[in-house]
Amino acid sequence: MKKVIKYILCIGLVVGSSIIMNAQETISADFKKSTIERLSQLMDERYVFPDVAKTTSAHIKKQLKSGHFNQFKTVESFAEALTKEVQSINKDKHMRIWPQRPTEAKENSMEAMMERQLHQLAYIRNNSAGFHEAKKLDGNVGYLDLRSFAPLGPGSKYADSYMQLLSTSDAIIVDLRKNGGGSPFMVQYLCSFFFDKKVHLNSLYFRDGDRTEEFWTLDEVNGEKMPDVPLFVLTSDRTFSGAEEFSYNMQTQKRATLVGQTTGGGANPGGTMPINEKLVVFIPGGKAINPITKTNWEGVGVVPEVKTSPEETLTKAHELAKVAAKEYADQISANQKTLLSNLVSSLESFDPTSGEQAVYKSLKKCKKAELMNEGMINGLGYEYLLNYKKPVVAEAIFKANTMLFPEIANVYDSYAEALAMNGKLKESAKNYQIAVEIGEATNDGNLELFKENLKKVKTKLNDKL
C-alpha cells in the first residue's frame, strides 16, 4: 500500500524537480538495447493496460531493430526519443522516460535513495509544497495559485495556512494553470475544505492486486470548511494529472465553475522507477474512475464551462467571481440580520418559564454563524445586568455562555456574579468554584480574581447561616 502511494505522487514532484546532470553523456548501442529490454519488462509487469503494454513493447523493439535509435547519441536525446515512441502507441502522457538524477552516493544503494528523498523534501520546502501565492482580489475574492499537490505529510501545514488566508473570502479562485499534479491525498484534503457532507470524489483502480481505492471527502480538516463559498477553478493545457482530478471532481460534483482551456489529459496514476543507472520511467499502474461519469479525463482533458484565451482567463474568472461574491455576501448579511433580530426578540420577550432555552438557541445560532463569540456574549450579559437592570435576562445570557464555551473560566465567573445578584448564593459559589478549577488548569491570568470572588460569596453564605 505505501509503495503504491509513493508512486502516485511522484509525477508532480520528482519529474518537476529532477536536476539533470551528465545528460549529454554519449551512450552505446548495447546500452540502448538493454534499456529497451528492461523498459519492456517493466511495462509488461506494471502498466495498467497489459495489452497496450505488449503492443508498446513490440513497437520500441521494432524501432530498435530498424536502427531508428541510432541517431540519438546522448542520454537526454535517447530518453526524449524513447518517450515519443512509447507515447505514439499508448497515447499515455504520464508515461515518460528521463535521465536519472545523479547522486554522490553509489547508484542503487540505500545512501543514493536517501539522498534523492532529501532532495525531494528540500524541493517541497523551497517551493512551499506548491502553494505559490494567496491573496485577496477586489470584491473580497480569494485567489490561490497552486503549482502542485505535494504529499500530505510535509504539505498539510502549508495547505492549512493558505486555506486559512482564504477562509474569509466571499468567493475563491483556485489557479491550476501551472499545476502538473501530485498526491491524490492532497487533492482529497483540499477538496474536503469545500464540502460539509460525505462525498465520493474519485476512485483509483490499480492493476497490482486488482484493487480499487475510493477517495471521499474528509469529515474534518484543520481549518474552516467553506461548503457554500462560490468556487472558480482556472485551467490550461498545462493543468495535468492530480490538478485535473481536482478540477474534474469539482466539475462533476457541480461545486465549481471551471474557467480557461481544456486540460492536458492524464488520468492514469503510477510511479517512478529506475530502468538502469542512467534512466528512470514513470509507469501508470492504475486509472481514475469518477463515481458520477464512471470514466475519466484520460486523453481528452477536462473541458471548462467557461472557455477563454490564456490571456483572458484570470480576468474573466475575476469578473464572474465578483458577481458571485456580492450575491454570497448579501445572502450572509440577510441571514445575520435575521439571526440578530431573533436574538433581540428572545431577550426582549423573555419569559422566565421558557426564556432560557430560547435565549440559548438564539445565541447558539449566532455562534455557529460566527456573529458572536464568548467575549461578545459576556458583554451582552453585562449590558442587561448593569445598564438595562434586567438581572434575570442577564443570568440566562451568562448561563448560555457556559453551555457554549464550557472550557473558558471567565464565563462561569460572570454567571456566578449574576446568580449572586439574583440571590442564588449556593449556585453562585458552585460556578465560582468551577471558574477557579478551570483557571488553575489553564493558568488563567484572572485566577486570583476568581478566588477572591469565590471567597466573598462563601462569606455571604456563612453570614446568611
QUIBELCOR-V35208 format. One record per backbone hydrogen bond with DSSP energy under -1.0 kcal/mol. NH is the residue of the N-H (numbers start at 1). CO is the residue of the C=O. E is the energy in kcal/mol with one decimal. If there is no record, write none. Layout:
nh: (NH/NH)
co: (CO/CO)
e: (E/E)
//
This chain:
nh: (5/6/7/8/9/12/14/15/17/18/25/27/32/33/34/35/36/37/38/39/40/41/42/43/44/45/46/47/48/53/54/55/56/57/58/59/60/61/62/63/64/65/66/67/68/70/72/75/76/78/79/80/81/82/83/84/85/86/87/88/89/90/91/98/100/109/113/114/115/116/117/118/119/120/121/122/123/124/125/126/127/128/129/130/131/132/132/133/135/137/141/142/143/144/145/146/147/149/155/156/159/160/161/162/163/164/165/166/169/170/172/173/174/175/176/179/180/183/187/188/189/190/191/192/194/195/201/202/203/204/205/206/207/210/211/213/215/217/223/226/232/233/234/235/239/240/243/245/246/247/248/249/250/251/252/253/254/255/256/257/259/260/261/263/264/271/273/275/276/280/281/282/283/285/286/287/288/289/290/294/299/300/301/306/308/316/317/318/319/320/321/322/323/324/325/326/327/328/329/330/331/332/333/334/335/336/337/338/339/340/341/342/343/344/345/346/347/348/349/350/354/355/358/359/360/361/362/363/364/365/366/367/368/369/370/371/372/377/378/379/380/381/382/383/384/385/386/387/388/390/394/395/396/397/398/399/400/401/402/403/404/405/408/413/414/415/416/417/418/419/420/421/422/423/424/425/428/429/430/431/432/433/434/435/436/437/438/439/440/441/442/444/447/450/451/452/453/454/455/456/457/458/459/460/461/462/463/464/465)
co: (1/2/3/4/5/9/10/10/13/14/22/73/28/29/30/31/32/33/34/35/36/37/38/39/40/41/42/43/284/49/50/51/52/53/54/55/56/57/58/59/60/61/62/64/63/67/69/25/23/74/75/76/77/78/79/80/81/82/83/84/86/86/87/280/278/106/109/110/111/112/113/114/115/116/117/118/119/120/121/122/123/125/124/127/128/130/145/145/143/141/137/171/135/173/133/175/130/181/151/152/155/156/157/158/159/160/161/162/166/140/230/142/232/144/234/176/147/149/183/184/185/186/187/188/191/192/215/215/289/213/287/211/285/207/206/204/202/199/221/193/172/257/174/259/236/179/240/241/242/243/244/245/246/247/248/249/251/250/250/231/233/306/235/302/239/283/281/279/279/98/273/96/271/269/269/205/267/203/295/290/265/297/297/258/260/312/313/314/315/316/317/318/319/320/321/322/323/324/325/326/327/328/329/330/331/332/333/334/335/336/337/338/339/340/341/342/343/344/345/347/351/351/354/355/356/357/358/359/360/361/362/363/364/365/367/366/366/373/374/375/376/377/378/379/380/381/382/383/383/384/390/391/392/393/394/395/396/397/398/399/400/401/405/409/410/411/412/413/414/415/416/417/418/420/419/423/424/425/426/427/428/429/430/431/432/433/434/435/436/437/438/439/444/446/447/448/449/450/451/452/453/454/455/456/457/458/459/460/461)
e: (-2.1/-2.1/-1.8/-2.0/-1.2/-1.1/-1.8/-1.2/-1.5/-1.1/-1.6/-2.4/-1.7/-2.4/-2.7/-2.3/-2.3/-2.2/-2.4/-2.9/-2.3/-1.8/-2.4/-2.5/-2.6/-1.9/-2.2/-2.1/-2.1/-2.2/-2.1/-2.0/-2.7/-2.6/-2.4/-1.9/-2.2/-1.9/-2.0/-2.4/-1.9/-2.3/-2.0/-1.1/-2.0/-1.5/-1.3/-1.3/-2.7/-2.3/-2.4/-2.2/-2.3/-2.8/-2.4/-2.2/-2.2/-2.5/-2.6/-1.4/-1.2/-2.3/-1.6/-1.9/-3.5/-1.1/-2.0/-2.3/-2.2/-2.1/-2.0/-2.5/-1.9/-2.2/-2.3/-2.3/-2.2/-2.3/-2.4/-3.0/-1.5/-1.5/-3.4/-2.0/-2.3/-1.3/-1.9/-1.4/-2.0/-3.7/-1.5/-3.1/-2.8/-2.7/-3.1/-1.9/-3.7/-2.3/-1.9/-2.1/-2.2/-2.9/-1.7/-2.6/-2.6/-1.7/-1.5/-1.1/-2.1/-2.7/-2.7/-3.0/-3.0/-3.6/-2.0/-1.5/-1.1/-3.3/-1.7/-2.4/-2.0/-2.7/-2.4/-1.7/-2.0/-1.1/-2.1/-1.6/-1.1/-2.6/-2.9/-3.2/-2.7/-1.8/-1.4/-2.8/-3.1/-2.4/-2.1/-4.1/-2.5/-2.2/-2.6/-2.1/-1.2/-2.2/-2.0/-2.1/-2.3/-1.9/-3.2/-3.4/-2.2/-2.2/-2.9/-1.7/-1.3/-2.7/-1.2/-2.2/-2.9/-2.5/-1.4/-1.6/-2.9/-1.7/-2.5/-2.8/-1.6/-2.4/-2.7/-2.2/-2.4/-1.1/-1.9/-2.0/-1.4/-2.9/-2.7/-2.2/-2.1/-1.2/-2.8/-2.5/-2.0/-2.7/-2.4/-2.6/-2.0/-2.2/-2.7/-2.5/-1.5/-2.2/-2.9/-2.0/-1.9/-2.3/-2.9/-2.6/-1.9/-2.3/-2.6/-2.2/-2.2/-2.7/-2.3/-1.9/-2.3/-2.6/-2.3/-2.3/-2.0/-2.6/-2.1/-2.0/-1.7/-2.9/-1.9/-1.0/-1.1/-4.1/-1.3/-2.6/-2.4/-2.4/-2.1/-2.6/-2.6/-1.9/-1.9/-2.4/-2.3/-1.8/-1.8/-3.2/-1.0/-2.4/-2.2/-2.2/-2.2/-2.2/-1.9/-1.7/-1.8/-2.0/-3.0/-1.1/-2.8/-3.7/-2.4/-2.3/-1.7/-2.0/-2.9/-2.5/-2.1/-1.8/-1.5/-1.3/-2.0/-2.3/-1.7/-1.5/-2.3/-2.1/-2.5/-1.7/-1.9/-2.3/-2.3/-2.0/-1.4/-1.7/-3.0/-1.2/-2.1/-2.8/-2.0/-1.9/-2.4/-2.1/-1.6/-2.2/-2.1/-2.4/-2.7/-2.4/-2.4/-1.9/-2.0/-2.3/-1.6/-2.3/-2.3/-2.2/-2.6/-2.2/-2.4/-2.1/-2.1/-2.1/-1.9/-2.0/-2.0/-2.4/-2.6/-1.8/-1.6)
//
